[in-house]
Amino acid sequence: MTGWIIGGFDSQPIYYDYGNTLYYDEQTVYYNNEPVCSAAEYAEQAQQIAANVPEVKPEDVEWLPLGVFALSSSADDSSEDSTLFVQLAISKEGIIAGTFQNTATDESFEVEGTVDRETQRAAWGPVDKDWPIMETGIYNLSENEADALMHFGNGETQQWTMIRMDEPKK
């Protein structure tokens, strides 16, 4: 993926291991045991990354599918138990786009966001809305299972798991 995005990245891939290498203690976010910022600032950074979608002509955009992921708020859930799904793709400009679907409520909506090249944080949210914002590392999206954070407008942040769905056999 690093060769796909125009300009690539300036460092080795960063894997965000939420709860281990990146964690919250009280109202402070830590990365590798070093304080990064407050929890509110971290969520605001994710919202800014998601909102930083550059202006491009739709006909000029090339997309690389990242996959369809089942979303789980519990480590005990499997993709078969999930009713929440997100399908994502990334452009050469680092734009993330896709669709969120809740099969329990039959709700679906488009999502968009970007990748911050310095931190390699990928963040996206509903088109034309500020919250909720989902984030993970861009490298995490190359894995079959990855942790992610869901930031809500009320200041709450939850850890979720993204489980890559197998492609249909047909």
OpenMM code with the backbone's topology and positions (N, CA, C; nanometers):
from openmm import Vec3, app, unit

residues = "MET THR GLY TRP ILE ILE GLY GLY PHE ASP SER GLN PRO ILE TYR TYR ASP TYR GLY ASN THR LEU TYR TYR ASP GLU GLN THR VAL TYR TYR ASN ASN GLU PRO VAL CYS SER ALA ALA GLU TYR ALA GLU GLN ALA GLN GLN ILE ALA ALA ASN VAL PRO GLU VAL LYS PRO GLU ASP VAL GLU TRP LEU PRO LEU GLY VAL PHE ALA LEU SER SER SER ALA ASP ASP SER SER GLU ASP SER THR LEU PHE VAL GLN LEU ALA ILE SER LYS GLU GLY ILE ILE ALA GLY THR PHE GLN ASN THR ALA THR ASP GLU SER PHE GLU VAL GLU GLY THR VAL ASP ARG GLU THR GLN ARG ALA ALA TRP GLY PRO VAL ASP LYS ASP TRP PRO ILE MET GLU THR GLY ILE TYR ASN LEU SER GLU ASN GLU ALA ASP ALA LEU MET HIS PHE GLY ASN GLY GLU THR GLN GLN TRP THR MET ILE ARG MET ASP GLU PRO LYS LYS".split()
positions = [
    Vec3(0.0815, -0.1183, 0.0000),
    Vec3(0.0000, 0.0000, 0.0000),
    Vec3(0.0868, 0.1260, 0.0000),
    Vec3(0.2054, 0.1176, 0.0613),
    Vec3(0.2896, 0.2367, 0.0680),
    Vec3(0.3328, 0.2818, -0.0708),
    Vec3(0.3434, 0.1909, -0.1656),
    Vec3(0.3764, 0.2266, -0.3023),
    Vec3(0.2561, 0.2787, -0.3793),
    Vec3(0.1378, 0.2527, -0.3326),
    Vec3(0.0145, 0.2951, -0.3994),
    Vec3(-0.0106, 0.4441, -0.3779),
    Vec3(0.0105, 0.4928, -0.2581),
    Vec3(-0.0201, 0.6311, -0.2229),
    Vec3(0.0887, 0.7230, -0.2773),
    Vec3(0.0470, 0.8277, -0.3452),
    Vec3(0.1398, 0.9239, -0.4030),
    Vec3(0.2270, 0.9826, -0.2911),
    Vec3(0.3583, 0.9751, -0.3083),
    Vec3(0.4507, 1.0282, -0.2085),
    Vec3(0.4873, 0.9292, -0.1004),
    Vec3(0.4103, 0.8206, -0.0875),
    Vec3(0.4401, 0.7186, 0.0119),
    Vec3(0.4450, 0.7727, 0.1540),
    Vec3(0.5202, 0.7040, 0.2387),
    Vec3(0.5360, 0.7436, 0.3779),
    Vec3(0.6844, 0.7619, 0.4074),
    Vec3(0.7152, 0.8476, 0.5036),
    Vec3(0.8536, 0.8795, 0.5353),
    Vec3(0.9162, 0.7856, 0.6371),
    Vec3(0.8403, 0.6880, 0.6863),
    Vec3(0.8932, 0.5988, 0.7894),
    Vec3(0.8418, 0.4574, 0.7678),
    Vec3(0.8927, 0.3667, 0.8486),
    Vec3(0.8470, 0.2285, 0.8453),
    Vec3(0.6993, 0.2222, 0.8844),
    Vec3(0.6278, 0.1179, 0.8400),
    Vec3(0.4867, 0.1053, 0.8793),
    Vec3(0.4708, 0.1038, 1.0308),
    Vec3(0.3669, 0.1706, 1.0776),
    Vec3(0.3354, 0.1773, 1.2205),
    Vec3(0.2103, 0.0951, 1.2452),
    Vec3(0.2198, -0.0017, 1.3371),
    Vec3(0.1036, -0.0807, 1.3749),
    Vec3(0.0506, -0.0246, 1.5060),
    Vec3(-0.0757, 0.0166, 1.5041),
    Vec3(-0.1387, 0.0691, 1.6251),
    Vec3(-0.2014, -0.0466, 1.7015),
    Vec3(-0.1422, -0.0795, 1.8142),
    Vec3(-0.1891, -0.1884, 1.8998),
    Vec3(-0.2617, -0.1249, 2.0181),
    Vec3(-0.3898, -0.0923, 1.9942),
    Vec3(-0.4692, -0.0223, 2.0948),
    Vec3(-0.4843, -0.1076, 2.2200),
    Vec3(-0.4607, -0.0460, 2.3331),
    Vec3(-0.4655, -0.1150, 2.4609),
    Vec3(-0.3285, -0.1616, 2.5056),
    Vec3(-0.2319, -0.1687, 2.4132),
    Vec3(-0.0959, -0.2102, 2.4478),
    Vec3(0.0044, -0.0989, 2.4195),
    Vec3(0.0404, -0.0783, 2.2914),
    Vec3(0.1368, 0.0282, 2.2615),
    Vec3(0.0709, 0.1655, 2.2641),
    Vec3(-0.0585, 0.1723, 2.2353),
    Vec3(-0.1332, 0.2971, 2.2468),
    Vec3(-0.2480, 0.2713, 2.3431),
    Vec3(-0.2513, 0.3487, 2.4509),
    Vec3(-0.3546, 0.3244, 2.5517),
    Vec3(-0.3925, 0.4546, 2.6217),
    Vec3(-0.5072, 0.4485, 2.6857),
    Vec3(-0.5586, 0.5612, 2.7640),
    Vec3(-0.5373, 0.5292, 2.9114),
    Vec3(-0.4892, 0.6283, 2.9867),
    Vec3(-0.4795, 0.6172, 3.1317),
    Vec3(-0.5387, 0.7461, 3.1867),
    Vec3(-0.6531, 0.7319, 3.2528),
    Vec3(-0.7298, 0.8495, 3.2948),
    Vec3(-0.7695, 0.9260, 3.1692),
    Vec3(-0.7303, 1.0508, 3.1589),
    Vec3(-0.7655, 1.1327, 3.0420),
    Vec3(-0.6442, 1.1634, 2.9536),
    Vec3(-0.5414, 1.0782, 2.9611),
    Vec3(-0.4206, 1.0972, 2.8815),
    Vec3(-0.4001, 0.9771, 2.7900),
    Vec3(-0.3580, 1.0036, 2.6666),
    Vec3(-0.3268, 0.8985, 2.5702),
    Vec3(-0.1758, 0.8785, 2.5708),
    Vec3(-0.1342, 0.7516, 2.5771),
    Vec3(0.0068, 0.7159, 2.5776),
    Vec3(0.0386, 0.6309, 2.4550),
    Vec3(0.1564, 0.6528, 2.3979),
    Vec3(0.2078, 0.5674, 2.2908),
    Vec3(0.3475, 0.5243, 2.3321),
    Vec3(0.3697, 0.3933, 2.3386),
    Vec3(0.4972, 0.3377, 2.3864),
    Vec3(0.5369, 0.3971, 2.5213),
    Vec3(0.4393, 0.4040, 2.6119),
    Vec3(0.4566, 0.4519, 2.7490),
    Vec3(0.4923, 0.5997, 2.7601),
    Vec3(0.4815, 0.6750, 2.6518),
    Vec3(0.5077, 0.8191, 2.6538),
    Vec3(0.3753, 0.8928, 2.6357),
    Vec3(0.3485, 0.9941, 2.7185),
    Vec3(0.2247, 1.0695, 2.7000),
    Vec3(0.2242, 1.1415, 2.5648),
    Vec3(0.1109, 1.1337, 2.4949),
    Vec3(0.0975, 1.1960, 2.3632),
    Vec3(0.0170, 1.3248, 2.3739),
    Vec3(-0.1008, 1.3140, 2.4345),
    Vec3(-0.1900, 1.4293, 2.4490),
    Vec3(-0.3094, 1.3844, 2.5336),
    Vec3(-0.4024, 1.4752, 2.5526),
    Vec3(-0.5229, 1.4382, 2.6276),
    Vec3(-0.6134, 1.3528, 2.5390),
    Vec3(-0.7044, 1.2811, 2.6005),
    Vec3(-0.7998, 1.1985, 2.5265),
    Vec3(-0.8859, 1.2844, 2.4346),
    Vec3(-0.9256, 1.4011, 2.4812),
    Vec3(-1.0069, 1.4915, 2.3986),
    Vec3(-0.9276, 1.5399, 2.2775),
    Vec3(-0.8008, 1.5734, 2.2971),
    Vec3(-0.7169, 1.6182, 2.1860),
    Vec3(-0.6962, 1.5058, 2.0847),
    Vec3(-0.6794, 1.3833, 2.1330),
    Vec3(-0.6575, 1.2691, 2.0441),
    Vec3(-0.7804, 1.2456, 1.9563),
    Vec3(-0.8991, 1.2533, 2.0153),
    Vec3(-1.0227, 1.2379, 1.9379),
    Vec3(-1.0385, 1.3517, 1.8372),
    Vec3(-1.0043, 1.4727, 1.8782),
    Vec3(-1.0121, 1.5877, 1.7869),
    Vec3(-0.9141, 1.5715, 1.6711),
    Vec3(-0.7951, 1.5175, 1.6981),
    Vec3(-0.6993, 1.4904, 1.5908),
    Vec3(-0.7584, 1.3922, 1.4904),
    Vec3(-0.8243, 1.2880, 1.5397),
    Vec3(-0.8868, 1.1899, 1.4506),
    Vec3(-0.9941, 1.2567, 1.3652),
    Vec3(-1.0732, 1.3451, 1.4268),
    Vec3(-1.1776, 1.4155, 1.3522),
    Vec3(-1.1145, 1.5042, 1.2455),
    Vec3(-1.0038, 1.5700, 1.2762),
    Vec3(-0.9356, 1.6554, 1.1780),
    Vec3(-0.8766, 1.5735, 1.0642),
    Vec3(-0.8205, 1.4572, 1.0950),
    Vec3(-0.7676, 1.3690, 0.9896),
    Vec3(-0.8814, 1.3273, 0.8969),
    Vec3(-0.9931, 1.2859, 0.9543),
    Vec3(-1.1072, 1.2409, 0.8738),
    Vec3(-1.1617, 1.3533, 0.7867),
    Vec3(-1.1600, 1.4750, 0.8374),
    Vec3(-1.2171, 1.5890, 0.7648),
    Vec3(-1.1213, 1.6476, 0.6614),
    Vec3(-0.9971, 1.6046, 0.6595),
    Vec3(-0.8944, 1.6623, 0.5733),
    Vec3(-0.8938, 1.6008, 0.4331),
    Vec3(-1.0107, 1.5752, 0.3762),
    Vec3(-1.0214, 1.5141, 0.2442),
    Vec3(-0.9900, 1.6202, 0.1384),
    Vec3(-0.8878, 1.5975, 0.0560),
    Vec3(-0.8531, 1.6975, -0.0451),
    Vec3(-0.9559, 1.7018, -0.1582),
    Vec3(-0.9625, 1.8171, -0.2241),
    Vec3(-1.0495, 1.8329, -0.3403),
    Vec3(-0.9845, 1.7614, -0.4588),
    Vec3(-1.0553, 1.6691, -0.5191),
    Vec3(-1.0077, 1.5989, -0.6385),
    Vec3(-1.1252, 1.5836, -0.7347),
    Vec3(-1.0930, 1.5695, -0.8623),
    Vec3(-1.1961, 1.5418, -0.9617),
    Vec3(-1.2293, 1.3929, -0.9529),
    Vec3(-1.3552, 1.3582, -0.9288),
    Vec3(-1.3917, 1.2165, -0.9142),
    Vec3(-1.3437, 1.1284, -1.0297),
    Vec3(-1.3452, 1.1806, -1.1508),
    Vec3(-1.3039, 1.1000, -1.2660),
    Vec3(-1.1529, 1.0738, -1.2683),
    Vec3(-1.0755, 1.1495, -1.1907),
    Vec3(-0.9304, 1.1317, -1.1858),
    Vec3(-0.8838, 1.0407, -1.0728),
    Vec3(-0.9749, 0.9971, -0.9868),
    Vec3(-0.9366, 0.9201, -0.8686),
    Vec3(-0.9277, 0.7714, -0.9017),
    Vec3(-0.8159, 0.7110, -0.8612),
    Vec3(-0.7986, 0.5655, -0.8716),
    Vec3(-0.8109, 0.5070, -0.7318),
    Vec3(-0.8819, 0.3947, -0.7197),
    Vec3(-0.9097, 0.3352, -0.5889),
    Vec3(-0.8464, 0.1979, -0.5757),
    Vec3(-0.7974, 0.1700, -0.4566),
    Vec3(-0.7482, 0.0378, -0.4182),
    Vec3(-0.8406, -0.0143, -0.3089),
    Vec3(-0.9152, -0.1228, -0.3341),
    Vec3(-1.0026, -0.1757, -0.2293),
    Vec3(-0.9214, -0.2257, -0.1103),
    Vec3(-0.9655, -0.1898, 0.0092),
    Vec3(-0.9018, -0.2375, 0.1322),
    Vec3(-0.9756, -0.3568, 0.1904),
    Vec3(-1.1033, -0.3718, 0.1555),
    Vec3(-1.1791, -0.4870, 0.1999),
    Vec3(-1.3073, -0.4499, 0.2712),
    Vec3(-1.3799, -0.5541, 0.3075),
    Vec3(-1.5007, -0.5419, 0.3880),
    Vec3(-1.4666, -0.5974, 0.5257),
    Vec3(-1.4981, -0.5192, 0.6281),
    Vec3(-1.4655, -0.5577, 0.7651),
    Vec3(-1.5917, -0.5667, 0.8492),
    Vec3(-1.6035, -0.6747, 0.9255),
    Vec3(-1.7067, -0.6839, 1.0288),
    Vec3(-1.6516, -0.6080, 1.1493),
    Vec3(-1.7382, -0.5347, 1.2165),
    Vec3(-1.6965, -0.4564, 1.3333),
    Vec3(-1.7514, -0.5206, 1.4590),
    Vec3(-1.6666, -0.5323, 1.5588),
    Vec3(-1.7063, -0.5930, 1.6845),
    Vec3(-1.6559, -0.5080, 1.7998),
    Vec3(-1.7425, -0.4851, 1.8964),
    Vec3(-1.7000, -0.4097, 2.0148),
    Vec3(-1.6511, -0.5032, 2.1246),
    Vec3(-1.6534, -0.6319, 2.0984),
    Vec3(-1.6096, -0.7296, 2.1968),
    Vec3(-1.5100, -0.8255, 2.1339),
    Vec3(-1.4018, -0.8545, 2.2031),
    Vec3(-1.3013, -0.9474, 2.1525),
    Vec3(-1.3578, -1.0880, 2.1386),
    Vec3(-1.4685, -1.1169, 2.2075),
    Vec3(-1.5279, -1.2499, 2.2029),
    Vec3(-1.6162, -1.2707, 2.0806),
    Vec3(-1.6572, -1.1619, 2.0146),
    Vec3(-1.7440, -1.1736, 1.8973),
    Vec3(-1.6638, -1.2200, 1.7772),
    Vec3(-1.7328, -1.2861, 1.6861),
    Vec3(-1.6710, -1.3243, 1.5594),
    Vec3(-1.7404, -1.2478, 1.4484),
    Vec3(-1.6871, -1.2589, 1.3279),
    Vec3(-1.7480, -1.1882, 1.2157),
    Vec3(-1.8895, -1.2390, 1.1893),
    Vec3(-1.9177, -1.3657, 1.2250),
    Vec3(-2.0522, -1.4208, 1.2050),
    Vec3(-2.1547, -1.3570, 1.2982),
    Vec3(-2.1099, -1.3053, 1.4134),
    Vec3(-2.1998, -1.2431, 1.5103),
    Vec3(-2.2281, -1.0961, 1.4787),
    Vec3(-2.1461, -1.0360, 1.3956),
    Vec3(-2.1541, -0.8930, 1.3735),
    Vec3(-2.2739, -0.8541, 1.2868),
    Vec3(-2.3277, -0.7377, 1.3170),
    Vec3(-2.4306, -0.6772, 1.2332),
    Vec3(-2.3812, -0.5440, 1.1779),
    Vec3(-2.2552, -0.5086, 1.2095),
    Vec3(-2.1959, -0.3836, 1.1637),
    Vec3(-2.0809, -0.4149, 1.0686),
    Vec3(-2.0822, -0.3476, 0.9524),
    Vec3(-1.9813, -0.3733, 0.8506),
    Vec3(-1.9361, -0.2419, 0.7886),
    Vec3(-1.8097, -0.2375, 0.7492),
    Vec3(-1.7586, -0.1228, 0.6755),
    Vec3(-1.6767, -0.1749, 0.5584),
    Vec3(-1.7028, -0.1185, 0.4409),
    Vec3(-1.6270, -0.1498, 0.3206),
    Vec3(-1.5438, -0.0270, 0.2887),
    Vec3(-1.4115, -0.0452, 0.2725),
    Vec3(-1.3217, 0.0688, 0.2550),
    Vec3(-1.2345, 0.0528, 0.1311),
    Vec3(-1.1984, 0.1676, 0.0735),
    Vec3(-1.1014, 0.1756, -0.0356),
    Vec3(-1.0167, 0.2988, -0.0101),
    Vec3(-0.8978, 0.3011, -0.0703),
    Vec3(-0.8084, 0.4158, -0.0548),
    Vec3(-0.7645, 0.4636, -0.1921),
    Vec3(-0.7535, 0.5948, -0.2075),
    Vec3(-0.7083, 0.6524, -0.3341),
    Vec3(-0.5587, 0.6779, -0.3280),
    Vec3(-0.5008, 0.7070, -0.4440),
    Vec3(-0.3588, 0.7399, -0.4497),
    Vec3(-0.3266, 0.8664, -0.3707),
    Vec3(-0.4276, 0.9514, -0.3495),
    Vec3(-0.4095, 1.0741, -0.2731),
    Vec3(-0.4236, 1.0517, -0.1226),
    Vec3(-0.4521, 0.9287, -0.0809),
    Vec3(-0.4680, 0.8984, 0.0608),
    Vec3(-0.6091, 0.9211, 0.1121),
    Vec3(-0.7057, 0.9341, 0.0204),
    Vec3(-0.8460, 0.9495, 0.0594),
    Vec3(-0.9029, 0.8120, 0.0895),
    Vec3(-0.9747, 0.8020, 0.1990),
    Vec3(-1.0447, 0.6783, 0.2336),
    Vec3(-1.1929, 0.7012, 0.2073),
    Vec3(-1.2555, 0.6061, 0.1407),
    Vec3(-1.3986, 0.6154, 0.1132),
    Vec3(-1.4591, 0.4778, 0.1265),
    Vec3(-1.5891, 0.4743, 0.1503),
    Vec3(-1.6558, 0.3455, 0.1618),
    Vec3(-1.7972, 0.3595, 0.2106),
    Vec3(-1.8470, 0.2481, 0.2620),
    Vec3(-1.9847, 0.2398, 0.3087),
    Vec3(-1.9891, 0.1679, 0.4420),
    Vec3(-2.0682, 0.2207, 0.5346),
    Vec3(-2.0967, 0.1567, 0.6623),
    Vec3(-2.2360, 0.0975, 0.6520),
    Vec3(-2.2545, -0.0235, 0.7051),
    Vec3(-2.3873, -0.0850, 0.7049),
    Vec3(-2.4151, -0.1519, 0.8386),
    Vec3(-2.5363, -0.1281, 0.8904),
    Vec3(-2.5870, -0.1955, 1.0093),
    Vec3(-2.6989, -0.2870, 0.9612),
    Vec3(-2.6735, -0.4168, 0.9558),
    Vec3(-2.7731, -0.5094, 0.9031),
    Vec3(-2.8896, -0.5310, 1.0002),
    Vec3(-2.8710, -0.4988, 1.1273),
    Vec3(-2.9805, -0.5138, 1.2244),
    Vec3(-3.0864, -0.4057, 1.2051),
    Vec3(-3.0431, -0.2852, 1.1661),
    Vec3(-3.1372, -0.1737, 1.1484),
    Vec3(-3.1591, -0.1397, 1.0014),
    Vec3(-3.0865, -0.2058, 0.9128),
    Vec3(-3.0918, -0.1805, 0.7688),
    Vec3(-3.0479, -0.0375, 0.7352),
    Vec3(-2.9630, 0.0196, 0.8200),
    Vec3(-2.9095, 0.1539, 0.7979),
    Vec3(-2.7766, 0.1416, 0.7248),
    Vec3(-2.7540, 0.2309, 0.6291),
    Vec3(-2.6238, 0.2377, 0.5640),
    Vec3(-2.5964, 0.3820, 0.5251),
    Vec3(-2.4677, 0.4166, 0.5195),
    Vec3(-2.4289, 0.5506, 0.4785),
    Vec3(-2.2847, 0.5483, 0.4292),
    Vec3(-2.2510, 0.6504, 0.3507),
    Vec3(-2.1157, 0.6633, 0.2986),
    Vec3(-2.0234, 0.7183, 0.4063),
    Vec3(-1.8986, 0.6736, 0.4014),
    Vec3(-1.7963, 0.7253, 0.4912),
    Vec3(-1.6801, 0.7783, 0.4076),
    Vec3(-1.6078, 0.8745, 0.4642),
    Vec3(-1.4880, 0.9251, 0.3986),
    Vec3(-1.3905, 0.9740, 0.5042),
    Vec3(-1.2659, 0.9828, 0.4638),
    Vec3(-1.1617, 1.0304, 0.5521),
    Vec3(-1.0293, 1.0312, 0.4797),
    Vec3(-0.9221, 1.0337, 0.5562),
    Vec3(-0.7877, 1.0364, 0.4979),
    Vec3(-0.6890, 0.9627, 0.5879),
    Vec3(-0.5655, 0.9632, 0.5421),
    Vec3(-0.4541, 0.9085, 0.6181),
    Vec3(-0.3581, 1.0227, 0.6489),
    Vec3(-0.3195, 1.0360, 0.7745),
    Vec3(-0.2170, 1.1323, 0.8125),
    Vec3(-0.0819, 1.0683, 0.7829),
    Vec3(-0.0056, 1.1275, 0.6937),
    Vec3(0.1204, 1.0665, 0.6498),
    Vec3(0.2249, 1.0578, 0.7603),
    Vec3(0.2266, 1.1541, 0.8500),
    Vec3(0.3272, 1.1543, 0.9568),
    Vec3(0.3014, 1.0437, 1.0587),
    Vec3(0.1777, 1.0349, 1.1072),
    Vec3(0.1452, 0.9366, 1.2109),
    Vec3(0.0936, 0.8049, 1.1531),
    Vec3(0.0579, 0.8046, 1.0244),
    Vec3(-0.0014, 0.6892, 0.9561),
    Vec3(-0.1361, 0.6502, 1.0156),
    Vec3(-0.2014, 0.7445, 1.0838),
    Vec3(-0.3364, 0.7210, 1.1352),
    Vec3(-0.4358, 0.7382, 1.0209),
    Vec3(-0.5219, 0.6413, 1.0035),
    Vec3(-0.6304, 0.6485, 0.9064),
    Vec3(-0.7583, 0.6738, 0.9851),
    Vec3(-0.8349, 0.7752, 0.9447),
    Vec3(-0.9582, 0.8094, 1.0167),
    Vec3(-1.0675, 0.8409, 0.9157),
    Vec3(-1.1890, 0.7964, 0.9454),
    Vec3(-1.3021, 0.8192, 0.8574),
    Vec3(-1.4295, 0.8296, 0.9388),
    Vec3(-1.5282, 0.8902, 0.8782),
    Vec3(-1.6576, 0.9055, 0.9433),
    Vec3(-1.7653, 0.9278, 0.8396),
    Vec3(-1.8890, 0.9454, 0.8836),
    Vec3(-1.9997, 0.9656, 0.7902),
    Vec3(-1.9795, 1.0931, 0.7074),
    Vec3(-2.0133, 1.0857, 0.5804),
    Vec3(-2.0057, 1.2024, 0.4932),
    Vec3(-2.0982, 1.3104, 0.5493),
    Vec3(-2.0485, 1.4328, 0.5558),
    Vec3(-2.1242, 1.5500, 0.6018),
    Vec3(-2.1617, 1.5477, 0.7493),
    Vec3(-2.0920, 1.4675, 0.8311),
    Vec3(-2.1123, 1.4669, 0.9761),
    Vec3(-1.9766, 1.4678, 1.0437),
    Vec3(-1.9705, 1.5273, 1.1623),
    Vec3(-1.8437, 1.5342, 1.2351),
    Vec3(-1.8128, 1.4085, 1.3155),
    Vec3(-1.9147, 1.3384, 1.3636),
    Vec3(-1.8963, 1.2215, 1.4513),
    Vec3(-1.9959, 1.1139, 1.4147),
    Vec3(-1.9735, 0.9913, 1.4479),
    Vec3(-1.8546, 0.9317, 1.5093),
    Vec3(-1.7416, 0.9193, 1.4069),
    Vec3(-1.6215, 0.9092, 1.4585),
    Vec3(-1.5016, 0.8916, 1.3765),
    Vec3(-1.4364, 0.7599, 1.4164),
    Vec3(-1.4042, 0.6784, 1.3171),
    Vec3(-1.3336, 0.5531, 1.3418),
    Vec3(-1.1902, 0.5718, 1.2943),
    Vec3(-1.0965, 0.5166, 1.3686),
    Vec3(-0.9560, 0.5286, 1.3290),
    Vec3(-0.8791, 0.4018, 1.3588),
    Vec3(-0.7767, 0.3813, 1.2788),
    Vec3(-0.6786, 0.2762, 1.2998),
    Vec3(-0.5555, 0.3168, 1.2207),
    Vec3(-0.4493, 0.2421, 1.2318),
    Vec3(-0.3316, 0.2701, 1.1502),
    Vec3(-0.3537, 0.2187, 1.0091),
    Vec3(-0.2971, 0.2866, 0.9103),
    Vec3(-0.3132, 0.2412, 0.7722),
    Vec3(-0.2538, 0.1009, 0.7565),
    Vec3(-0.1458, 0.0720, 0.8270),
    Vec3(-0.0890, -0.0627, 0.8218),
    Vec3(-0.1867, -0.1651, 0.8791),
    Vec3(-0.2605, -0.1272, 0.9841),
    Vec3(-0.3576, -0.2176, 1.0441),
    Vec3(-0.4586, -0.2667, 0.9405),
    Vec3(-0.4929, -0.1788, 0.8447),
    Vec3(-0.5936, -0.2148, 0.7434),
    Vec3(-0.5433, -0.3183, 0.6439),
    Vec3(-0.4138, -0.3519, 0.6488),
    Vec3(-0.3616, -0.4577, 0.5629),
    Vec3(-0.3697, -0.5943, 0.6317),
    Vec3(-0.4085, -0.5951, 0.7583),
    Vec3(-0.4177, -0.7185, 0.8361),
    Vec3(-0.5596, -0.7774, 0.8268),
    Vec3(-0.5729, -0.9053, 0.8578),
    Vec3(-0.7050, -0.9688, 0.8573),
    Vec3(-0.7882, -0.9322, 0.9790),
    Vec3(-0.7217, -0.8973, 1.0867),
    Vec3(-0.7911, -0.8535, 1.2076),
    Vec3(-0.7098, -0.7405, 1.2701),
    Vec3(-0.7786, -0.6334, 1.3037),
    Vec3(-0.7068, -0.5183, 1.3584),
    Vec3(-0.7943, -0.4443, 1.4575),
    Vec3(-0.7294, -0.3871, 1.5566),
    Vec3(-0.7997, -0.3020, 1.6514),
    Vec3(-0.8222, -0.1652, 1.5900),
    Vec3(-0.9247, -0.0975, 1.6366),
    Vec3(-0.9574, 0.0375, 1.5923),
    Vec3(-1.0207, 0.1114, 1.7094),
    Vec3(-1.0249, 0.2423, 1.6988),
    Vec3(-1.0931, 0.3245, 1.7981),
    Vec3(-1.2137, 0.3901, 1.7333),
    Vec3(-1.3210, 0.4015, 1.8101),
    Vec3(-1.4402, 0.4736, 1.7675),
    Vec3(-1.4555, 0.5919, 1.8618),
    Vec3(-1.4478, 0.7138, 1.8051),
    Vec3(-1.4614, 0.8367, 1.8820),
    Vec3(-1.6012, 0.8933, 1.8596),
    Vec3(-1.6679, 0.9307, 1.9672),
    Vec3(-1.8024, 0.9864, 1.9606),
    Vec3(-1.7991, 1.1336, 1.9997),
    Vec3(-1.8981, 1.2083, 1.9536),
    Vec3(-1.9051, 1.3517, 1.9785),
    Vec3(-1.9169, 1.3893, 2.1245),
    Vec3(-1.9646, 1.2964, 2.2087),
    Vec3(-1.9797, 1.3250, 2.3518),
    Vec3(-1.8499, 1.3056, 2.4307),
    Vec3(-1.7396, 1.2768, 2.3590),
    Vec3(-1.6106, 1.2588, 2.4253),
    Vec3(-1.5764, 1.1142, 2.4565),
    Vec3(-1.6699, 1.0236, 2.4349),
    Vec3(-1.6446, 0.8819, 2.4617),
    Vec3(-1.5630, 0.8206, 2.3480),
    Vec3(-1.4710, 0.7321, 2.3833),
    Vec3(-1.3936, 0.6552, 2.2859),
    Vec3(-1.4032, 0.5087, 2.3238),
    Vec3(-1.4299, 0.4246, 2.2238),
    Vec3(-1.4398, 0.2806, 2.2460),
    Vec3(-1.3396, 0.2091, 2.1568),
    Vec3(-1.2880, 0.0966, 2.2060),
    Vec3(-1.2008, 0.0118, 2.1246),
    Vec3(-1.2868, -0.0921, 2.0541),
    Vec3(-1.2653, -0.1075, 1.9232),
    Vec3(-1.3380, -0.2030, 1.8414),
    Vec3(-1.2390, -0.2929, 1.7698),
    Vec3(-1.2879, -0.4029, 1.7169),
    Vec3(-1.2061, -0.4927, 1.6358),
    Vec3(-1.2643, -0.4964, 1.4951),
    Vec3(-1.1771, -0.4872, 1.3966),
    Vec3(-1.2160, -0.4980, 1.2564),
    Vec3(-1.1700, -0.6341, 1.2071),
    Vec3(-1.2640, -0.7133, 1.1548),
    Vec3(-1.2340, -0.8485, 1.1081),
    Vec3(-1.2615, -0.8529, 0.9576),
    Vec3(-1.1550, -0.8753, 0.8794),
    Vec3(-1.1702, -0.8789, 0.7337),
    Vec3(-1.2594, -0.9966, 0.6933),
    Vec3(-1.3560, -0.9673, 0.6099),
    Vec3(-1.4472, -1.0697, 0.5599),
    Vec3(-1.3829, -1.1356, 0.4362),
    Vec3(-1.4044, -1.2650, 0.4215),
    Vec3(-1.3573, -1.3349, 0.3021),
    Vec3(-1.4352, -1.2871, 0.1804),
    Vec3(-1.3678, -1.2836, 0.0667),
    Vec3(-1.4376, -1.2479, -0.0561),
    Vec3(-1.5371, -1.3583, -0.0910),
    Vec3(-1.6497, -1.3217, -0.1498),
    Vec3(-1.7470, -1.4245, -0.1890),
    Vec3(-1.6839, -1.5242, -0.2845),
    Vec3(-1.7256, -1.6476, -0.2770),
    Vec3(-1.6683, -1.7532, -0.3609),
    Vec3(-1.7028, -1.7347, -0.5084),
    Vec3(-1.8162, -1.6700, -0.5366),
    Vec3(-1.8551, -1.6461, -0.6762),
    Vec3(-1.8099, -1.5100, -0.7197),
] * unit.nanometer
topology = app.Topology()
chain = topology.addChain("A")
for resn in residues:
    res = topology.addResidue(resn, chain)
    for name in ("N", "CA", "C"):
        topology.addAtom(name, app.Element.getBySymbol(name[0]), res)
